[in-house]
Amino acid sequence: MAATFGIDFGTTNSLVTVISTDILTTKKRPYVLTHEGKPHPSVVWYGGTDPVVGKEAKDHLSQLGLGVFGNFVRSPKIFLGSPYSISVGGIKKEASDVVADLLGFLRKEATSSSFKGNSFESAVITIPVTMRGPARAELRFAAQKAGIRIHQFVHEPLAALYGYLRRGKNFGQTIADLERRLVLVFDWGGGTLDLTLCQVQNGLLMQIANLGDTEVGGDAFDLRLRNLIRRKHEENFPNSDWSLVQPNADARLLQACEDLKIGLSEHSKRSLFISDYLATPGPEKDIYAEISRAEFEELVSDLIIKGIENIRSLLEIAGINREAIEFCLATGGMVAMPAIQGSLREIFGMNRLKMPESAATLISEGAAWIAHDEARLQTAKAIEVLNAGNTFVEIIPSGVNLPLAEESIEKSVDMYCVDPTDGYAKFLFARPKWPGKEAQGDERIPYTLMSLNVDSQSKPFFERLHVKVRIDENLIAEIRALSLMRGEKREAKIHDLEFGLKLKGSD
Amino acid sequence: MEKVNKNAGKIAKTKKVKNVLLETDFNKAWVDFFQSKKIPAERFFKNIAAGTKKGLKDVPINVSFKEELVTVYFSRSNNIDRLLDLLQNVHSSGKQFRGFLTDLCESVLRGDTSVSFPSRMDLGTFQEFIFSWIGSLGKRKIKIADFKKLLLFLHFGSLKALIGHTTAREAINTALAKGKKQSGVSCEKRSELELLLQCPPQQELFSCLLAYSESLLLSEDKSSRIEKKNQKVSNVGKPKESNLNELIESLQRENKEKTEELSELKEACQFQLEELKGQIRGMMQDEITRWLSMAYAAANAEPPRINVVRERIEDTLKLIEKGKAWLQPLG
């Protein structure tokens, strides 16, 4: 049976969702393929001959944060796109191999347990808005190693919004109602905080501006909490020997901190007890702490302020005020925290803040729906080059379907060097600040500057310049400029193209 | 006054005799038609119809008279022309004499010793008889006498609704094709005009065929009814088997679809069951075990951490309540 899969390749957790027919209702619905009702932790453990992935690996992890911890790799996707190998337990590994182990595990879990008979060969995979071209290329390579063909990339917040809209009863009508409205997706997860400002324009869900923050993820909150608890224990037992920490006790403490954090979202005060934390006979062997919500909020107030401040920064970048936002879709585990909810309500009010149930699965559901609906990514803004007349010449227009796997698009323009006297032809590649506002007088944001050697002795309008832009399956725009007389070449790459998602039924 | 009344009764009696053709007159008219008076069939029907407006409309054919008429018929060899003349005009005479003429025709055909006319009369048997009779004529060009006999069969078949136009045309075409090379054109597709055009250059045969074709046009409606009946009968017989095969195929198809549906349903139920079991397993292995272990350890600590025990038990109970609510619709 052919099926369409969506993968939320998250920083802390990963999930696979498949859209299939509910035989009882005969309607299509997303099936979230969890591990015992929970997402798979994005952790790979190289403890034995075979890598251990997911919850089993996480249960043995005693460190917080992202990266390599001994034989563990937490959130291997952060290493993608780096030219360097990573050292895991003293052994050098390519990031793509670690990611392939994680994706291979997700694929195996998805096909072996529940959806038997479904061939999991292709998927739409979500990526953070900050993931650059080389990282996308390496992710595609890693997926290939795991036997998954990445049909299309999609930014996490865009997938979350698509999943949210798809959950509604009348998808088409909702899209029509949202025409020209601005929506902010605020995804505060365990690893990162991602913000995307979107606008629906002619049935195209477009990203206006993106912002990512890797310093305020949920893990940072857990880390602060753990440090506070250890500090409190130290205060109670100043002579504690921290070198006597029992094996796996740190992992238990971390889990307890996460539970405590979640508990404080509902209760004003919670306590924690870890027995036999230290291998000593005295009372200091057990960790006991009582934390109030106020104390915790005070502890992480700077993180909350920093996270919320990102909204103001994003609105500033886009040049709009918060009243222009139709609604804010708040997802990710951290938005359950009362202090964060309070801040978001302060900005958007009760009615404009949408906090859907089962928000943890929204991104993977969105990815699966995108795969199922065959919603295509398109260029949200044109790629232009500035000419001597101070006007922008369009090379790749907006609304062009971006390449799928093993595809590419290519466009070129020919120009003449107006003033070769300094021996250079200079190019400014840019895009309009706002989608749909592409008139000459409208504001532009530059992509890159490029200069090309030309013959300084030649007459104006004599040296012919050829500019070619090619966008590949990894959504990297490669610019090549060539001076035909001198035969000089220059190349540049644009990794941060802005995408729009063509919505189903919007034609 | 009484005399007047008597005269009136006489007049009335005379009028009745004049207007109502007696059975004896009716019989005589038929015998005369075959024996002496060479009046055209069309006029014959008109004359006889005028006298039988009321009186003989429902007069049954007397068996002895029928036998007498058959004897009269066979007494002259060219009476087949007279009978064909009658048959070709019977459609224009209304329905009044069809029954009689059909009976007469059948008696004549059965009385013809050169033809083994079938005793049972149904569509299949009659049509089979026609074609086997044509086949028995050999490969040589058809004789005029045989052709007339064929037309007689066809008229009879048409009156008894045993043969339709298409089959009749096919029979004529087969008969006329004798002694010729195959044209390659399906006889079923030939119109009356085409049949006339392919008729051998014999004036008598041509006129016979022309007369027959004219009569066919008059009986067009009836023929279409026969065709339908024919179709219905053939559908009852031969296609029964194919209908049965189609039914079996359709049932097999349905069975396959239902099996697939059932398998999908099983798969979906299996998925939901696995999902449910997984969530319960996860809940028990993860949260409940962890919290109760912590509560147990806190209860055994020195001093016991009662608030930890209370909170974890509260958390566990809340989770169980949540699980129960979540399991409710399935119960």
Boltz contact constraints between the chains, C-beta under 6 A:
constraints:
  - contact:
      token1: [A, 23]
      token2: [B, 264]
      max_distance: 6.0
  - contact:
      token1: [A, 23]
      token2: [B, 265]
      max_distance: 6.0
  - contact:
      token1: [A, 23]
      token2: [B, 268]
      max_distance: 6.0
  - contact:
      token1: [A, 36]
      token2: [B, 278]
      max_distance: 6.0
  - contact:
      token1: [A, 36]
      token2: [B, 281]
      max_distance: 6.0
  - contact:
      token1: [A, 36]
      token2: [B, 282]
      max_distance: 6.0
  - contact:
      token1: [A, 37]
      token2: [B, 278]
      max_distance: 6.0
  - contact:
      token1: [A, 37]
      token2: [B, 279]
      max_distance: 6.0
  - contact:
      token1: [A, 37]
      token2: [B, 282]
      max_distance: 6.0
  - contact:
      token1: [A, 38]
      token2: [B, 282]
      max_distance: 6.0
  - contact:
      token1: [A, 114]
      token2: [B, 271]
      max_distance: 6.0
  - contact:
      token1: [A, 114]
      token2: [B, 274]
      max_distance: 6.0
  - contact:
      token1: [A, 271]
      token2: [B, 307]
      max_distance: 6.0
  - contact:
      token1: [A, 271]
      token2: [B, 308]
      max_distance: 6.0
  - contact:
      token1: [A, 271]
      token2: [B, 311]
      max_distance: 6.0
  - contact:
      token1: [A, 273]
      token2: [B, 294]
      max_distance: 6.0
  - contact:
      token1: [A, 273]
      token2: [B, 298]
      max_distance: 6.0
  - contact:
      token1: [A, 273]
      token2: [B, 305]
      max_distance: 6.0
  - contact:
      token1: [A, 273]
      token2: [B, 308]
      max_distance: 6.0
  - contact:
      token1: [A, 275]
      token2: [B, 297]
      max_distance: 6.0
  - contact:
      token1: [A, 286]
      token2: [B, 301]
      max_distance: 6.0
  - contact:
      token1: [A, 288]
      token2: [B, 305]
      max_distance: 6.0
